[in-house]
Amino acid sequence: MVPKGIWLIGVGIIILGMTWIRHANVLIINRFWIFMGILALGSGLSSVFGWNIPVFPILLIIVGLNVILKPFLREKVDQTKDK
């Protein structure tokens, strides 16, 4: 039998592989897909090894931090462009 989370590992590898190919061809990379690939790979690995990792709460915390910190990070980037 195939372990329960193997499909998540496959999806994570495919997403990260597609992102790497886009990077190799000098195309625009969306950080969202890198994050989703890492999340899928991590979820699959935790399922296969039997680790109990609360993925959804971690995802909510990361999304919340992104919403809170994004304006501050944009200001720093914009300030460096002016100089």
Backbone as a printed PyTorch tensor [residue, N CA C, xyz], in Angstrom:
tensor([[[  0.8230,  -1.1840,   0.0000],
         [  0.0000,   0.0000,   0.0000],
         [  0.8740,   1.2570,   0.0000]],

        [[  0.3340,   2.2730,  -0.5740],
         [  1.0190,   3.5600,  -0.6300],
         [  0.6200,   4.3690,   0.6060]],

        [[  1.5990,   4.9970,   1.2900],
         [  1.2530,   5.8140,   2.4560],
         [  0.3040,   6.9520,   2.0940]],

        [[ -0.4210,   7.4160,   3.1040],
         [ -1.4860,   8.3860,   2.9140],
         [ -1.0220,   9.7240,   2.3130]],

        [[  0.1330,  10.2430,   2.7080],
         [  0.5500,  11.5700,   2.2720],
         [  1.4670,  11.6020,   1.0670]],

        [[  1.6350,  10.4650,   0.3870],
         [  2.5550,  10.4100,  -0.7640],
         [  2.1200,  11.3490,  -1.8730]],

        [[  0.8320,  11.5160,  -2.0750],
         [  0.3670,  12.3970,  -3.1480],
         [  0.7340,  13.8460,  -2.8550]],

        [[  0.7430,  14.2440,  -1.5720],
         [  1.1520,  15.6050,  -1.2320],
         [  2.6380,  15.8180,  -1.5190]],

        [[  3.4440,  14.8070,  -1.2760],
         [  4.8690,  14.9060,  -1.5990],
         [  5.0360,  15.0800,  -3.1080]],

        [[  4.2890,  14.3190,  -3.8820],
         [  4.3530,  14.4310,  -5.3380],
         [  3.9220,  15.7990,  -5.8290]],

        [[  2.8490,  16.3200,  -5.2700],
         [  2.3660,  17.6510,  -5.6620],
         [  3.4020,  18.7160,  -5.3020]],

        [[  3.9920,  18.6110,  -4.1150],
         [  5.0110,  19.5670,  -3.7010],
         [  6.2240,  19.5450,  -4.6130]],

        [[  6.6570,  18.3460,  -4.9810],
         [  7.8100,  18.2150,  -5.8800],
         [  7.4830,  18.7860,  -7.2590]],

        [[  6.2850,  18.5380,  -7.7500],
         [  5.8880,  19.0620,  -9.0630],
         [  5.8420,  20.5900,  -9.0400]],

        [[  5.2340,  21.1690,  -8.0010],
         [  5.1430,  22.6300,  -7.9190],
         [  6.5280,  23.2560,  -7.8200]],

        [[  7.3780,  22.7080,  -6.9430],
         [  8.7260,  23.2540,  -6.7930],
         [  9.5520,  23.0350,  -8.0620]],

        [[  9.3390,  21.9190,  -8.7360],
         [ 10.0350,  21.6620,  -9.9970],
         [  9.6250,  22.6400, -11.0760]],

        [[  8.3320,  22.9120, -11.1750],
         [  7.8690,  23.8890, -12.1650],
         [  8.4180,  25.2780, -11.8660]],

        [[  8.4910,  25.6280, -10.5860],
         [  9.0390,  26.9300, -10.1990],
         [ 10.5220,  27.0020, -10.5390]],

        [[ 11.2450,  25.9220, -10.2980],
         [ 12.6750,  25.8890, -10.6230],
         [ 12.8920,  26.0170, -12.1330]],

        [[ 12.0440,  25.3640, -12.9250],
         [ 12.1570,  25.4640, -14.3830],
         [ 11.8820,  26.9020, -14.8380]],

        [[ 10.8880,  27.5500, -14.2370],
         [ 10.6170,  28.9610, -14.5700],
         [ 11.8170,  29.8270, -14.2210]],

        [[ 12.4510,  29.5530, -13.0820],
         [ 13.6360,  30.3120, -12.6780],
         [ 14.7900,  30.0710, -13.6490]],

        [[ 14.9620,  28.8250, -14.0720],
         [ 16.0420,  28.4880, -15.0020],
         [ 15.8430,  29.1520, -16.3590]],

        [[ 14.5980,  29.3710, -16.7520],
         [ 14.2970,  30.0220, -18.0280],
         [ 14.1070,  31.5280, -17.8900]],

        [[ 14.4980,  32.0800, -16.7710],
         [ 14.4340,  33.5100, -16.4770],
         [ 13.0150,  34.0540, -16.6780]],

        [[ 12.0490,  33.3580, -16.1170],
         [ 10.6630,  33.8070, -16.1260],
         [ 10.2940,  34.3090, -14.7350]],

        [[  9.1960,  35.0110, -14.6470],
         [  8.7510,  35.5520, -13.3620],
         [  8.3250,  34.4050, -12.4460]],

        [[  8.8260,  34.4560, -11.2200],
         [  8.4880,  33.4320, -10.2280],
         [  7.5490,  34.0520,  -9.2110]],

        [[  6.4490,  33.3610,  -8.9400],
         [  5.5020,  33.8130,  -7.9380],
         [  5.8390,  33.1180,  -6.6200]],

        [[  6.1160,  33.8970,  -5.5930],
         [  6.4920,  33.3260,  -4.2920],
         [  5.3720,  32.4970,  -3.6940]],

        [[  4.1350,  32.7770,  -4.0790],
         [  3.0010,  32.0040,  -3.5850],
         [  3.1750,  30.5230,  -3.9200]],

        [[  3.6130,  30.2230,  -5.1400],
         [  3.7550,  28.8280,  -5.5420],
         [  4.9340,  28.1580,  -4.8500]],

        [[  5.9730,  28.9130,  -4.5590],
         [  7.0770,  28.3430,  -3.7830],
         [  6.5660,  27.9640,  -2.3990]],

        [[  5.8140,  28.8690,  -1.7880],
         [  5.2480,  28.5990,  -0.4730],
         [  4.3140,  27.3940,  -0.5120]],

        [[  3.4500,  27.3180,  -1.5170],
         [  2.5130,  26.1950,  -1.6070],
         [  3.2440,  24.8710,  -1.8390]],

        [[  4.3120,  24.8940,  -2.6350],
         [  5.0960,  23.6830,  -2.8550],
         [  5.7580,  23.2040,  -1.5860]],

        [[  6.3380,  24.1320,  -0.8280],
         [  6.9660,  23.7660,   0.4380],
         [  5.9200,  23.2650,   1.4300]],

        [[  4.7610,  23.9160,   1.4610],
         [  3.6820,  23.4920,   2.3520],
         [  3.1920,  22.0860,   2.0010]],

        [[  2.9960,  21.8090,   0.7240],
         [  2.5430,  20.4790,   0.2990],
         [  3.6000,  19.4230,   0.6170]],

        [[  4.8540,  19.7290,   0.3440],
         [  5.9330,  18.7870,   0.6310],
         [  6.0370,  18.5280,   2.1290]],

        [[  5.9810,  19.5780,   2.9270],
         [  6.0470,  19.4140,   4.3820],
         [  4.8650,  18.6390,   4.9340]],

        [[  3.6720,  18.9080,   4.4160],
         [  2.4800,  18.1840,   4.8670],
         [  2.5650,  16.7050,   4.5030]],

        [[  3.0430,  16.4380,   3.3070],
         [  3.1770,  15.0390,   2.8840],
         [  4.2040,  14.2860,   3.7120]],

        [[  5.3380,  14.9280,   3.9570],
         [  6.3740,  14.2870,   4.7720],
         [  5.8990,  14.0470,   6.1990]],

        [[  5.1700,  15.0150,   6.7620],
         [  4.6680,  14.8260,   8.1220],
         [  3.6400,  13.7020,   8.1790]],

        [[  2.8540,  13.5570,   7.1350],
         [  1.8620,  12.4800,   7.1010],
         [  2.5280,  11.1150,   6.9500]],

        [[  3.5370,  11.0400,   6.0860],
         [  4.2230,   9.7650,   5.8590],
         [  4.9520,   9.3050,   7.1210]],

        [[  5.6070,  10.2400,   7.8220],
         [  6.3650,   9.8670,   9.0080],
         [  5.5260,   9.8440,  10.2730]],

        [[  4.2580,  10.1980,  10.1800],
         [  3.3560,  10.1190,  11.3180],
         [  3.4890,  11.2660,  12.3070]],

        [[  4.0870,  12.3590,  11.8810],
         [  4.2050,  13.5270,  12.7540],
         [  2.8800,  14.2630,  12.7480]],

        [[  2.5090,  14.7840,  13.8950],
         [  1.2570,  15.5180,  14.0060],
         [  1.5760,  17.0160,  13.9980]],

        [[  1.6480,  17.5950,  12.7960],
         [  1.9460,  19.0130,  12.6380],
         [  0.6530,  19.7330,  12.2690]],

        [[  0.2650,  20.7550,  13.0460],
         [ -0.9610,  21.5040,  12.7400],
         [ -0.7410,  22.4520,  11.5580]],

        [[ -0.9640,  21.9750,  10.3560],
         [ -0.6510,  22.7250,   9.1420],
         [ -1.5620,  23.9380,   8.9750]],

        [[ -2.8460,  23.7700,   9.1960],
         [ -3.7840,  24.8700,   8.9700],
         [ -3.5260,  26.0560,   9.9050]],

        [[ -3.3360,  25.8420,  11.2150],
         [ -3.0070,  26.9930,  12.0690],
         [ -1.6940,  27.6750,  11.6780]],

        [[ -0.6980,  26.9020,  11.2900],
         [  0.5710,  27.4850,  10.8380],
         [  0.3460,  28.3170,   9.5820]],

        [[ -0.4680,  27.8100,   8.6700],
         [ -0.7940,  28.5460,   7.4510],
         [ -1.4860,  29.8690,   7.7760]],

        [[ -2.4280,  29.8460,   8.7110],
         [ -3.1200,  31.0730,   9.0960],
         [ -2.1650,  32.0860,   9.7270]],

        [[ -1.2310,  31.6260,  10.5400],
         [ -0.2530,  32.5210,  11.1580],
         [  0.6310,  33.1600,  10.0910]],

        [[  1.0830,  32.3760,   9.1290],
         [  1.9520,  32.8990,   8.0740],
         [  1.2090,  33.9060,   7.2040]],

        [[ -0.0300,  33.6050,   6.8740],
         [ -0.8270,  34.5450,   6.0690],
         [ -1.0500,  35.8400,   6.8510]],

        [[ -1.3420,  35.7240,   8.1380],
         [ -1.5310,  36.9120,   8.9700],
         [ -0.2720,  37.7550,   9.0610]],

        [[  0.8750,  37.1040,   9.2630],
         [  2.1420,  37.8350,   9.3050],
         [  2.4270,  38.5180,   7.9690]],

        [[  2.0830,  37.8520,   6.8820],
         [  2.2810,  38.4370,   5.5610],
         [  1.4410,  39.7010,   5.3950]],

        [[  0.1970,  39.6560,   5.8510],
         [ -0.6850,  40.8090,   5.7440],
         [ -0.1680,  41.9630,   6.6080]],

        [[  0.3180,  41.6410,   7.8130],
         [  0.7860,  42.6800,   8.7310],
         [  2.1170,  43.2720,   8.2700]],

        [[  3.0470,  42.4440,   7.8420],
         [  4.4010,  42.9090,   7.5570],
         [  4.6100,  43.4250,   6.1320]],

        [[  3.7230,  43.0940,   5.2180],
         [  3.9150,  43.4840,   3.8220],
         [  4.0450,  44.9940,   3.6240]],

        [[  3.2170,  45.8390,   4.2540],
         [  3.3860,  47.2930,   4.0550],
         [  4.7380,  47.8040,   4.5480]],

        [[  5.2440,  47.2490,   5.6370],
         [  6.5300,  47.6830,   6.1660],
         [  7.6770,  47.2800,   5.2400]],

        [[  7.5750,  46.0900,   4.6640],
         [  8.6240,  45.6290,   3.7610],
         [  8.5960,  46.4100,   2.4530]],

        [[  7.4300,  46.7900,   1.9810],
         [  7.3170,  47.5680,   0.7460],
         [  7.9300,  48.9490,   0.9170]],

        [[  7.7360,  49.5650,   2.0850],
         [  8.3030,  50.8860,   2.3210],
         [  9.8150,  50.8660,   2.2260]],

        [[ 10.4500,  49.8500,   2.7760],
         [ 11.9030,  49.7570,   2.7280],
         [ 12.3950,  49.5890,   1.3000]],

        [[ 11.6870,  48.8030,   0.5170],
         [ 12.0790,  48.6010,  -0.8800],
         [ 11.8980,  49.8940,  -1.6550]],

        [[ 10.7860,  50.5940,  -1.4320],
         [ 10.5310,  51.8540,  -2.1240],
         [ 11.5640,  52.9200,  -1.7430]],

        [[ 11.9810,  52.9480,  -0.4960],
         [ 12.9760,  53.9310,  -0.0540],
         [ 14.3310,  53.6830,  -0.6850]],

        [[ 14.6890,  52.4110,  -0.8910],
         [ 15.9780,  52.1270,  -1.4960],
         [ 15.9740,  52.4940,  -2.9740]],

        [[ 14.8260,  52.4700,  -3.6230],
         [ 14.7530,  52.8410,  -5.0350],
         [ 14.9720,  54.3460,  -5.2190]],

        [[ 14.5230,  55.1540,  -4.2400],
         [ 14.6710,  56.5990,  -4.3580],
         [ 16.1210,  57.0490,  -4.2410]],

        [[ 16.9380,  56.3170,  -3.5320],
         [ 18.3190,  56.7400,  -3.2930],
         [ 19.2140,  56.3820,  -4.4060]]])
